[in-house]
Protein backbone atom coordinates (compact mmCIF):
# COMPACT_ATOMS: atom_id res chain seq x y z
CA UNK A 1 0.00 0.00 0.00
CA UNK A 2 1.08 3.57 -0.57
CA UNK A 3 0.02 6.73 1.20
CA UNK A 4 0.75 10.42 1.42
CA UNK A 5 0.33 12.79 4.34
CA UNK A 6 0.18 16.55 4.08
CA UNK A 7 0.06 17.46 7.76
CA UNK A 8 -1.00 21.08 7.31
CA UNK A 9 -4.40 21.98 5.91
CA UNK A 10 -3.26 25.57 5.51
CA UNK A 11 0.03 27.43 5.41
CA UNK A 12 0.23 31.19 5.81
CA UNK A 13 3.28 33.18 4.78
CA UNK A 14 4.07 36.81 4.09
CA UNK A 15 5.04 37.86 0.60
CA UNK A 16 8.81 37.79 0.15
CA UNK A 17 9.34 35.22 2.90
CA UNK A 18 10.39 31.63 2.21
CA UNK A 19 7.65 29.02 2.13
CA UNK A 20 7.54 25.30 2.87
CA UNK A 21 4.67 22.91 2.25
CA UNK A 22 5.22 19.56 3.91
CA UNK A 23 4.70 16.07 2.51
CA UNK A 24 5.56 12.65 3.91
CA UNK A 25 4.95 9.38 2.16
CA UNK A 26 4.83 5.64 2.64
CA UNK A 27 5.51 3.24 -0.23
CA UNK A 28 7.03 -0.17 -0.83
CA UNK A 29 10.30 0.18 -2.68
CA UNK A 30 11.52 3.35 -4.35
CA UNK A 31 9.09 6.23 -4.71
CA UNK A 32 8.13 8.43 -7.59
CA UNK A 33 7.07 11.74 -6.04
CA UNK A 34 5.15 14.64 -7.55
CA UNK A 35 3.90 18.10 -6.61
CA UNK A 36 0.92 19.75 -8.27
CA UNK A 37 -0.77 23.13 -7.83
CA UNK A 38 -4.47 23.88 -8.23
CA UNK A 39 -6.03 27.31 -8.65
CA UNK A 40 -9.74 27.82 -7.94
CA UNK A 41 -12.07 26.02 -10.33
CA UNK A 42 -9.16 24.70 -12.37
CA UNK A 43 -7.43 21.37 -12.83
CA UNK A 44 -4.12 20.44 -11.25
CA UNK A 45 -0.90 21.66 -12.83
CA UNK A 46 2.32 19.72 -12.55
CA UNK A 47 5.14 21.51 -10.70
CA UNK A 48 7.95 19.00 -10.28
CA UNK A 49 8.83 15.35 -9.79
CA UNK A 50 11.44 13.16 -8.18
CA UNK A 51 12.23 9.86 -9.85
CA UNK A 52 15.90 9.34 -9.09
CA UNK A 53 19.11 11.31 -8.86
CA UNK A 54 19.70 14.57 -6.99
CA UNK A 55 17.68 14.96 -3.83
CA UNK A 56 16.97 18.63 -4.62
CA UNK A 57 14.54 18.92 -7.51
CA UNK A 58 13.84 22.22 -9.25
CA UNK A 59 10.50 22.84 -10.90
CA UNK A 60 8.23 25.45 -12.39
CA UNK A 61 7.66 29.01 -11.09
CA UNK A 62 10.74 28.93 -8.82
CA UNK A 63 9.57 25.99 -6.72
CA UNK A 64 11.87 23.24 -5.56
CA UNK A 65 11.50 20.15 -3.39
CA UNK A 66 13.90 18.13 -1.30
CA UNK A 67 13.69 14.36 -1.24
CA UNK A 68 14.73 12.89 2.10
CA UNK A 69 14.71 9.11 2.05
CA UNK A 70 15.45 8.60 5.74
CA UNK A 71 12.59 10.86 6.76
CA UNK A 72 10.35 9.73 3.86
CA UNK A 73 9.63 13.35 3.09
CA UNK A 74 9.35 15.49 -0.03
CA UNK A 75 8.74 19.06 1.14
CA UNK A 76 7.97 21.79 -1.37
CA UNK A 77 9.90 25.03 -0.98
CA UNK A 78 10.30 28.45 -2.51
CA UNK A 79 12.83 31.07 -1.36
CA UNK A 80 10.53 34.08 -1.78
CA UNK A 81 6.74 33.74 -1.85
CA UNK A 82 4.47 35.72 -4.15
CA UNK A 83 0.82 36.57 -3.57
CA UNK A 84 0.12 34.76 -6.85
CA UNK A 85 1.47 31.54 -5.29
CA UNK A 86 -1.70 31.35 -3.19
CA UNK A 87 -3.37 28.10 -4.24
CA UNK A 88 -3.98 24.49 -3.24
CA UNK A 89 -0.93 22.23 -3.38
CA UNK A 90 -1.02 18.44 -3.73
CA UNK A 91 1.73 15.92 -3.15
CA UNK A 92 1.45 12.52 -4.85
CA UNK A 93 3.42 9.26 -4.66
CA UNK A 94 3.57 5.98 -6.47
CA UNK A 95 5.90 3.04 -6.15
CA UNK A 96 8.51 2.61 -8.88
CA UNK A 97 7.19 -0.94 -9.45
CA UNK A 98 3.71 -2.39 -9.43
CA UNK A 99 0.64 -0.23 -10.00
CA UNK A 100 1.39 3.03 -11.75
CA UNK A 101 -1.57 4.75 -10.12
CA UNK A 102 -0.43 7.58 -7.85
CA UNK A 103 -1.92 8.35 -4.47
CA UNK A 104 -2.62 12.00 -3.70
CA UNK A 105 -2.49 13.80 -0.39
CA UNK A 106 -5.47 15.82 0.82
CA UNK A 107 -3.90 19.08 -0.25
CA UNK A 108 -2.51 22.12 1.56
CA UNK A 109 -3.94 25.57 1.04
CA UNK A 110 -1.15 28.13 0.73
CA UNK A 111 -2.06 31.71 1.51
CA UNK A 112 0.51 34.38 0.81
CA UNK A 113 -0.28 37.70 2.49
CA UNK A 114 0.78 41.00 0.88
CA UNK B 1 -1.74 23.17 -28.31
CA UNK B 2 -2.06 19.75 -26.75
CA UNK B 3 -4.18 19.24 -23.70
CA UNK B 4 -7.24 17.76 -22.05
CA UNK B 5 -10.70 19.18 -22.57
CA UNK B 6 -13.52 18.49 -20.16
CA UNK B 7 -17.10 19.47 -20.87
CA UNK B 8 -19.38 20.84 -19.73
CA UNK B 9 -17.82 23.05 -17.06
CA UNK B 10 -21.03 23.00 -15.00
CA UNK B 11 -23.68 20.28 -14.99
CA UNK B 12 -26.90 19.80 -13.10
CA UNK B 13 -28.53 16.45 -12.48
CA UNK B 14 -32.14 15.72 -11.68
CA UNK B 15 -33.23 12.85 -9.44
CA UNK B 16 -33.07 9.51 -11.22
CA UNK B 17 -31.13 10.90 -14.14
CA UNK B 18 -27.87 9.63 -15.61
CA UNK B 19 -25.42 12.28 -16.82
CA UNK B 20 -22.26 11.94 -18.87
CA UNK B 21 -19.11 13.99 -18.46
CA UNK B 22 -16.87 14.32 -21.47
CA UNK B 23 -13.06 14.07 -21.46
CA UNK B 24 -10.96 14.37 -24.62
CA UNK B 25 -7.17 14.51 -24.93
CA UNK B 26 -4.89 15.17 -27.89
CA UNK B 27 -1.66 14.36 -26.08
CA UNK B 28 -1.44 10.82 -27.47
CA UNK B 29 -1.42 9.51 -23.90
CA UNK B 30 -2.25 5.87 -23.30
CA UNK B 31 -3.48 6.19 -19.71
CA UNK B 32 -6.52 8.17 -18.63
CA UNK B 33 -8.11 8.67 -15.22
CA UNK B 34 -11.21 10.07 -13.53
CA UNK B 35 -11.03 11.63 -10.08
CA UNK B 36 -13.62 13.06 -7.76
CA UNK B 37 -12.64 16.06 -5.61
CA UNK B 38 -14.55 17.02 -2.50
CA UNK B 39 -13.46 19.82 -0.15
CA UNK B 40 -10.79 18.63 2.27
CA UNK B 41 -10.64 15.12 0.81
CA UNK B 42 -8.09 15.48 -1.93
CA UNK B 43 -8.54 13.45 -5.10
CA UNK B 44 -10.24 10.06 -5.08
CA UNK B 45 -9.84 7.74 -8.06
CA UNK B 46 -13.06 6.62 -9.75
CA UNK B 47 -11.84 4.72 -12.83
CA UNK B 48 -8.71 4.48 -14.90
CA UNK B 49 -7.77 3.07 -18.29
CA UNK B 50 -4.36 1.99 -19.54
CA UNK B 51 -5.36 1.20 -23.12
CA UNK B 52 -8.33 1.37 -25.44
CA UNK B 53 -11.19 -0.99 -24.59
CA UNK B 54 -9.82 -1.67 -21.13
CA UNK B 55 -10.52 0.10 -17.84
CA UNK B 56 -10.30 -0.65 -14.13
CA UNK B 57 -12.27 0.42 -11.08
CA UNK B 58 -10.66 2.82 -8.69
CA UNK B 59 -11.40 3.41 -5.03
CA UNK B 60 -14.93 4.81 -5.44
CA UNK B 61 -16.37 3.29 -8.64
CA UNK B 62 -19.85 2.51 -7.31
CA UNK B 63 -22.50 4.53 -9.10
CA UNK B 64 -20.20 5.43 -11.99
CA UNK B 65 -19.44 3.89 -15.38
CA UNK B 66 -16.91 4.61 -18.14
CA UNK B 67 -15.99 3.57 -21.66
CA UNK B 68 -12.74 3.78 -23.64
CA UNK B 69 -13.61 3.20 -27.28
CA UNK B 70 -11.01 5.63 -28.57
CA UNK B 71 -7.58 6.56 -27.28
CA UNK B 72 -8.55 10.22 -27.13
CA UNK B 73 -11.80 9.87 -25.22
CA UNK B 74 -12.75 8.63 -21.75
CA UNK B 75 -16.33 9.68 -20.86
CA UNK B 76 -17.68 9.22 -17.34
CA UNK B 77 -21.35 8.50 -16.66
CA UNK B 78 -22.72 9.36 -13.23
CA UNK B 79 -25.67 7.05 -12.78
CA UNK B 80 -28.76 7.44 -10.64
CA UNK B 81 -27.20 4.86 -8.29
CA UNK B 82 -24.68 7.49 -7.17
CA UNK B 83 -26.62 9.07 -4.33
CA UNK B 84 -24.21 11.87 -3.54
CA UNK B 85 -22.86 13.02 -6.90
CA UNK B 86 -22.27 16.68 -6.05
CA UNK B 87 -18.54 17.21 -6.52
CA UNK B 88 -15.81 18.54 -8.80
CA UNK B 89 -14.79 15.88 -11.34
CA UNK B 90 -11.32 15.87 -12.85
CA UNK B 91 -10.05 13.92 -15.82
CA UNK B 92 -6.33 13.28 -16.28
CA UNK B 93 -3.99 11.48 -18.65
CA UNK B 94 -0.37 10.37 -18.61
CA UNK B 95 2.11 9.14 -21.16
CA UNK B 96 3.60 6.30 -19.18
CA UNK B 97 4.85 4.99 -15.91
CA UNK B 98 6.62 7.55 -13.75
CA UNK B 99 5.32 10.41 -15.83
CA UNK B 100 3.26 13.24 -14.39
CA UNK B 101 -0.44 13.47 -15.09
CA UNK B 102 -2.03 16.20 -17.17
CA UNK B 103 -5.40 17.40 -15.91
CA UNK B 104 -8.43 18.99 -17.49
CA UNK B 105 -10.15 21.97 -15.88
CA UNK B 106 -12.90 19.90 -14.37
CA UNK B 107 -16.68 19.60 -14.41
CA UNK B 108 -18.67 20.74 -11.41
CA UNK B 109 -21.74 18.57 -10.94
CA UNK B 110 -24.66 19.66 -8.78
CA UNK B 111 -28.08 18.27 -7.95
CA UNK B 112 -31.23 20.14 -8.96
HADDOCK unambig.tbl for C-alpha pairs under 7 A between the chains (distance, minus, plus):
assign (segid A and resid 32 and name CA) (segid B and resid 98 and name CA) 6.41 0.50 0.50
assign (segid A and resid 42 and name CA) (segid B and resid 105 and name CA) 4.56 0.50 0.50
assign (segid A and resid 42 and name CA) (segid B and resid 106 and name CA) 6.41 0.50 0.50
assign (segid A and resid 43 and name CA) (segid B and resid 90 and name CA) 6.73 0.50 0.50
assign (segid A and resid 43 and name CA) (segid B and resid 103 and name CA) 5.42 0.50 0.50
assign (segid A and resid 43 and name CA) (segid B and resid 104 and name CA) 5.33 0.50 0.50
assign (segid A and resid 43 and name CA) (segid B and resid 105 and name CA) 4.14 0.50 0.50
assign (segid A and resid 43 and name CA) (segid B and resid 106 and name CA) 5.87 0.50 0.50
assign (segid A and resid 44 and name CA) (segid B and resid 103 and name CA) 5.70 0.50 0.50
assign (segid A and resid 45 and name CA) (segid B and resid 103 and name CA) 6.91 0.50 0.50
assign (segid A and resid 46 and name CA) (segid B and resid 100 and name CA) 6.80 0.50 0.50
assign (segid A and resid 100 and name CA) (segid B and resid 97 and name CA) 5.75 0.50 0.50
assign (segid A and resid 104 and name CA) (segid B and resid 42 and name CA) 6.72 0.50 0.50
assign (segid A and resid 104 and name CA) (segid B and resid 43 and name CA) 6.25 0.50 0.50
assign (segid A and resid 105 and name CA) (segid B and resid 42 and name CA) 6.04 0.50 0.50
assign (segid A and resid 106 and name CA) (segid B and resid 40 and name CA) 6.19 0.50 0.50
assign (segid A and resid 106 and name CA) (segid B and resid 41 and name CA) 5.21 0.50 0.50
assign (segid A and resid 106 and name CA) (segid B and resid 42 and name CA) 3.82 0.50 0.50
assign (segid A and resid 107 and name CA) (segid B and resid 42 and name CA) 5.77 0.50 0.50
